[in-house]
Amino acid sequence: MLQRVACKVKSLAAYAAVAGGEVLDEIRDLGRALRGLQLVQVNSAAHGGGVAELLTSMIPLECDVGLDAQWWVIGGAQEFFRVTKGFHNALQGATFDLTDQVQDVYLRHNETCAAELAGPFDVAIVHDPQPAAMRRYSNVDARWVWRCHIDTSSPNAAVWAFLKPYVESYDAAVFTLPKFVPADWVGPSTAFVPPAIDPLSPKNRVLPRHLCREEVAEFGVDLTRPLVIQVSRFDPWKDPQGVIDAYRIVKAQMPEVQLALIGAMADDDPGGWEIYEQIRTEGEGDPDFFLFTNLTGVGAHEVNAFQSVADVAVQKSIREGFGLVVSEALWKRTPVVGGRAGGIPLQIEDGVGGFLVDSVESCADRILYLLTHPDEASLIAQRGWERVRDRFLIPRLVRDELRLVRSLVDRGGSAANEGPKGAAC
């Protein structure tokens, strides 16, 4: 059930042109202090989600500076992932029927995976609810960190009461924002670290403009007309229906506008196809509505192209842990209209990167404004690019994680001693 993910080779030196020398020097110093440390990262998907994207870049860089870093993914039957998707939604406030059978499925799977992660290792970082109970079942003498990427500020009471003893057994916990911490949280030591994007990954590296246009045109998009996109999982929290409704309001005033919804199908999200089918049905009969997935030819390279040529990117989330796609679009100097949810306001504010919205109507209004004021939209996007450069690139995240790891292994340290609280805020 537990599978190791092979990672590519990356060099920290390659980031010198996009990240400040100070942060790279600190990473190298931390790497020397932690040289040979065995670090394992555990999550539930090797591709198709934000956590997988982060680990794809972070682990090779941690290896490059001297750690023995490994990535393990918990596999399993669809029954387990239906349960954990329910947990994921419940921790963001959705209803969920927490039956004895559900608890048994979850705990049995975690117990099996804990036995397979036999060690030895020095530090384990376990991501989100799917593998959260592994710590309880493991016999490995190590420091354990629970990394929560979702908004758990108002969790379903029953699901949180079930998971809380497991996550509070860790040596440290990491949340994206202080406001994501549940009100009854009593431990362990807590740090706050926003995610980041990899500017040198296939999704974010700079591509020639003409190549981006050729790529997008091959999918039937008319690049002589405005293009609005949303890139996200097919998930109700991303509010794809709200994006479609906003697009239709815009289209009533600007008939030439086009919309592309682009989603990745993740291994740990069996409900994604249901949302996909709903969206597909909703868009039938509209030649200016496009729906793409990573399984229909739109992978990281193509997403890069779409984000680079789009006139406006939307991330109309209702709940959002961070929303990497916001920083991804801004890195291509594309303005963003984002929901005022979770970590999106960390990345943009009105006039810096784009606009924050609270309704379908305000979303449509801001999209239309950016489409009809291209010079201002360009300036807003440039300000957003600068914000991402300064706060949300992967070297900063690697530094923050290594700070935390060092604090844990130094003479019984805790996340509060040297952790990156507020490091990117």
N, C-alpha and C positions, 0 to 999 in steps of 0.2 A: 504493500500500500504506500510505502514511502519511496520516492524516487529522487535520485540526485540529478540536478540539472547541470549540464556542461555549459560553461561560460566562455565567452570570447576573451581574447587578450586585449587589454587596454593599457595605455600609458598615461600617467598623470601629467607628464611633460607636454603632452599634446594639447592640454587645456590652457597653456600659458597665454595664448593669444586672446582667450575669451574670459579668463578668470584672473583676478588680481594675484600678483606674486606672493602677497602676504598669506593668503589662504592656502596656497600650494605649499609654501614653506612650513606652515603649521601642520599640514597633513603629513609632510615628510618627517617632521619631528615626532609626531604622534606615532607614525609607522615605525620609526626606530625604537621608540619606547615599548611598542607592542610586538616587535618582530618575533615571528614564530607562534604568536597566539592563535589558538584554534577557535575560529568563530563560525558558528552555523546559523543560517537564516532559514526559517521554515514558514512557508505560506501554502496557499491552496491552488495556485495556478501558475503555470510556467509562461503563459502568454494570454493576452486578451484583457488585461486589467492594469490599473495604475501601479499596483504593488510589484507585479512582474516586470513592468518597465523600469521601475526604480532599481530592483535587484539586478537586472540585466546589466546595468551600468555600474552600480556601486560595488558589487563583489569583485569584478576584475580590477577596479582601482584599489580596493583594499588589499588584494593580492599583490598588486604592483608595488605597494609600499611596504610589503614584508609580512603581512598576516597570512595565515592559512585559512582562507575564507571559503566556505562551502554553502551551496544552496540546495535545500531539500524541499520537495513538494509532496503534500499528502494527496494520494490518489484515492480511489474508492468508487463505490456504486453511486448511481444517481440518487438513490434514497438518502445517502448521507448529504449530498450537496443540496438536495431539496430542503433538508432540515437546516443546514447552515445558511442557505439563502434566506430562509425564514427568520433565522436568528439575526442575520445582517439587517434585514428590514425592521425587525422588532426593536433592535438597538437604536434604530432611527425613529422609533415611535409607532410602528405599524402593529396591528393586532396579530396575535399568533396563538395557536392552540398548543400549549406546552404539555403534551401527554406523557405518560410514563414510557410509552414506546419511543417517542421522539428523544427523550432523555437517554434511553438505553442505546439507541442507534448512535447518538453523538458520543457518548462516553466509551462505548466499546471500540469505536473507530479510533478515538484519541488514545486509548490504552494500547491498542495494537501498534499505532504509529510510534508511540513513546518507546515501546520495546524495541522497535526496529532502529530507532535513533540511539544506538548503543554507546556512542562515544568512542574514545574520550574526546572531550572538547572543553574549552575554558568558558566560553560565553555562548548562549543561545538567544537569538532574537526571534520571537514568534509573532506572526502578523495576524491581527484581526481575530474574530471569534472562531473561525473554523478549527484551528489547532490549539485553541487556548487552554484546553484541559491537559495537554501533554505534560506540562510541568508537574502536575499532581502525580502522574503515573511514572515519571522518569526516576531512575536510580542514579543518573549521572550527577556527580558532584561538580556543578558549574554555576556560574552566574546566569540568571534567566531574566530576560526583558520581554514584556508584552508591549508590542507596538500597535496601537489602535489608530487606524486611518480614517475611521468614520465618525460621524457626529453622534455621540452618545449622550448628549446633554439632556434629552428627555426620553429615556428608553422605556420600552414596554416593561412594566413592573415585574411580571412573572419571569420573563426571560432574563432580565438583569439580575433578579434575585438568585436564579439558578446559576448564572455564569460568574457572578461576583466573587464567590469564594475561590474559584479557580484562578481568576486573574489577580486577585489580591495576594495570592501565594507567591507571586514573582518577586524578584529582588528590585525591580524597577519597572516603571511603565512610562510610555511615551505617547503623548497626544499631540495633535496638530495645533490645537488652541486651548487655552485655559477654559474657555466656555464649553468645551466638549466634555469636560469631566463631569460624571454624574454627581448629583448633589450629595449623595451619601457615601462618596468615595472616602476611604480612611487609610489607604495605603496601597501599594508600597510607595517609595520615593518616586516623584513624578517629574518628568521633564517635558518641555513643549518644543517640538521641532517640526516646522512646515516641510513638506516635500519639495522637490525641485525637478527640473528637466535637464536632460543631457543634450547640450547644444551640438554635440558631435555624433549623436545617434542618427540612424537612417531617417527617423521621423523629423529631426530638427536641424540637421546639417544644412548649410546654405547650398541651394541648387540653382543652376542657371535659370533665369526667368523664362527663357524660351522653352527650356525643357519642361518646366512646370506647366506652362500653357499647353504644350503638346500632349502631356500626360492627361490633363483634365479634359481637353477637347476629345480625346479618344473615347471618353465615356459618354459622349453625346451632349455635353454642356456647351452652350453657345457663349463664347467668351466676349462677344460684342455686347452682351447684356449683363445686368447686375446679377451677382451670385451671392446668396446667403447660405451658410453651412452651419450644421451642428455636428460635432464629432463626439460620440459618447457611447457607452454601453446602451443597449436597448433595455431601459430600466424606467419604471414609472417615476422614480425620484428625479430623473433627468427631464421629465415633463416633455416628451416628444410631441404629445398632442397639443400642448400649449405653444410649442414652436410652430407647428402646422397652422394653428389658429392665427398666430401673429403674422405668419407669412401671407395668409389669405387676406388679412386686413391691409397689409402693405400692397398686395397685388391689386386690390380694388382701386388703389390710387396710382400704382406704378405697374401696369400690366406686364411689362417686360421682365420683371424680376423672376429669378429662379431660386429654388431651394434644393439643397442636397443634405440628406441625413446619412451620416456615415457611422457605423457601429462595429465594434469588435465582439465576436462571440467567444466568451471565456469558458474554460473547462468547468469552473465552479458555479456557473449561472445557468441552470437548466431552464429557467423561465424566460431567457432572452428571446428564444424563437417565438414564444407567444406574443410578446410585445412587437417583434418584427412583423408578424402576420397582421396584427392590428394596424400597424403603420402602413404596411403595403396596401391593405384594403382601403385605408383612408385616402391614399394617394392615387388610386386607380382613376384613369381618365384624364389626368393632368400631365401633359407632356413636359411641363416645366418643373415637375417634382421628381427628384431622383433619390433612390434608396440603395445604399451600398454597404457591403460588409467585407471583413477580411477574408471571408470564404468565397467571395465573388470577385476577387481580383484587386481589392483596395486594401493593400497592406501599408506598412509604415512609410515606404517611399511615396506611395500615391497620396496618403494623408498629408504628407509634407507638401506635395504639389497643390492639393486642394486648399490647404491653409494659406499657402503662399499667394494664390491667385484670387481667393475669395475677396469680395468687397467688405463683407461683415461676417464675423464668426459669432455664433450665439451659444451660450451655455445657460439655458433657462432652468437651472436646477431648483427643486423645492427644498431638498436636503443635499448637502455636499460636504464630503470630508475636506477636500481641497480643490479638485478639478484641474488636473495637470494640463488639460487641453486649453485652458485659458492662457497659461504662460506659453504653451506651444504656439498658439496663434499670435500672441504678442511678439514672440521671438521672430516671427515672419513679418512683423510690422503690420498686422491686420487688426483693426479695432474690434473689440468684443462687447457684446451686449450680454450681461450676465445676471442671473438671479441673485438677489440679495440673500445668499444662503451660505452657511458654513465658511469655507476658506476662500470663496470667490472674492469677497471684499478685501482680503489680504492682498490680492493680486491686482485689482482694479478699483478705481474710484471714479466718480463722475469727472470726466475730463482728463483722466490719467489712465490710458489704456482702453477706455470705453465708457460704458454707462452701466449702472446697477438699476434693476427693475424689480417690481413686485407684482406685476399682473401681465396678462396677455396684451392688454391695450397699451401699457407703457412700453412693453417690449416692442410692439409694432411701431410705436411712435419714435423710439430711439433708433430702430433699424432704418426707418424712413429718413430720419434726420441725418444719419451718417451717409446714406446713399445719395442724398441731395446736397450734402456739404463735403465734397471729396477733399478739398484742401484742409479743412478743419479735421476731418477724419484722419488724414495722414499725420497731422501734428499730434493728435490724441494717441494714435498708434505708436508714434515715435517715443512719446513719453512713457508708454507702457513697455516698450522694448528696453528702455533705460532702467525701469523698475525691475524687470526680470533679470537683466544683466547684473544688477547690484544685489539682488536678494534671492533669486530662485534658480540658480544654476547648480548642477550636481556637485561640483567641488565643495561648495558650502555645506551641502547635506552630508557628504562623506566626512568632512571635518567635524560636524556636530555629532555624528554617530561615533566617531573614534574618540571624541572627548568623553562621551558617555561610557564607552567601553573601558577607557582608561580609568575613569572614576570608580568603576565597579571592581576592577582587578587590583587597584592600589589599596593595599592594607585594609580590605573590608569596606571600601568606599561606597558611597551611595550616589544616586543621580543628582542629589542636591549639592554635592561638593564641588563638582566641576562641570556639571551638565550644561547643555546649551540653551538654558531657559531664555526664551525670547530672542534667540540668536538671529532670526531673520525677520523679526517683526518691526 
